[in-house]
Amino acid sequence: MPFRNAAARRLVGLVPWLCLLTLALAGCSPEQYPQTALLPLSDFARIGDDIQDQTIYWAVGVFVLVEGALLYAIFRFRGRPDDPEPSQVHGNTTVEIIWTVIPALILAAIAVPTVKGIFQSNTSPGPDALRIEVVGHQWWWEFRYPEAGVVTANELVIPAGRTVELIQHSADVVHSFWPPRFAGKRDVFPGRETRLWFKADSTGLYPGQCAEFCGIQHARMAFHIRARSPEEFDAWLARMQTLGAPAPGPGTAAPAADSLRTASAGATLRQQGGAPADSAAAPADPLFAKGEQLFKTKGCIGCHSLQAKGAPTGLIGPNLANVGARGYIAAGWLKNTDENLEKWIQNPQALKKGVLMPNLGVTAEEAQALRAYLRAHN
Ligand code: CUA
C-alpha cells in the first residue's frame, strides 16, 4: 500500500509538468512559423508531407496498440501481496514470429511510398520548366536566370503554377538549399551539380534556410522565395533585364521600365543602359547623388554589381540590382528597413560577424546616402 500511494503522489506531481508541456507544444503551431514542411505549398513538398503523414499514422496505430496492451496487462495482471509465484515461461515461437512479421510488414508498407517518393522527386521535370541556377556562398545565395541573362541574390523570384528546376552548386563549401514550404533539402557542392524542382501552388513570400553547417554564420544563411503570378513574374523578369542591360542604340528612347524611383524622395530617375547606369541620370534626390559617389569611392563597387543583366561574373558580394525591393537583407537575416540597411552598411561585422564585407568606415550620414542610393535600386 505505501508503494502505491507514493506512485500516485508521483503521478499527481507530474500534472503541472504535463500542462506545461501541452502549452509548449501548442506553441509549435506552424501557422505562426512559416518555415515549416508541415504546410506544403508545392507538388514536391506534398510528396514528402504525404510520406510523413503515412509514417505518423502507422506510428500512432502501433503506439496505441502496444501501449494499450501494456496498460491492460499492467492493471489486469498486476501482482497482489498474497499471489502465488507465477508460472515461469521462456520463449514462445508463435508470438515471436508475430512480432517479427507484423513490424516487417509495416516497414514494407512505409518503404513503398518512400521509395516511390525518392524516385518521383529525382525525376527531371521536362523542357517546360523554368531553369534557375542556384549558387551557395558563405553566407548568401546567388540566383541566375540563364535564359533571361539575369542575376539576383537572396530572394528567389519564381512564377507560381509553373515548375522551376534549380540547378545548384557552391562557390566555396558544402551548403544545403532548403525551401521547406516547397521542397526537401538538397545539398550544394563545389564542382558538382545537384538539381531540385517544384511547382509553387500560390503566390507570397516564404523563408528558406541553408541546412548544412557551413561556417559560423550558417544559421544566418537564409533566403526567401517570392512566388508571383505568371504575369507579374514575366514583368519582373523583363524589368530586371533593363537593370544594367546593354545601352540602346543612339537616338533610341529608353523604355519606360528603365525608370527607377527613389523611396526617400519619390524622384523618378531615368536609368540608361550600360554599366552602373545611374551615373548618367540626373537625380532629383541629393542623397542619391551622394550615395552614388560613395558607392564608388568607398569600394562597394569592387564586390557588388548593380546590374541584373550582364553583371560581371566572379564578384564576391551579392548582386544589388534590385536590393531596394527585396524583403530582407544580409541573406534573409534582417528586414529590409531603412534603419537596418544603414546599420548594415555601417557595421556589417557587428550584425553578422565573419562575413566577407568589411567595415568600411562609413559615417551615419554616408550610410543614409548609400541607403537612399541602394533603395532606389528596385
Ligand atoms: Cu550555407 Cu549552412
Residues whose N, C-alpha, C, O or C-beta is under 5 A from the ligand:
A	BS01	CUA	V174 H175 S176 C210 A211 E212 F213 C214 H218 M221
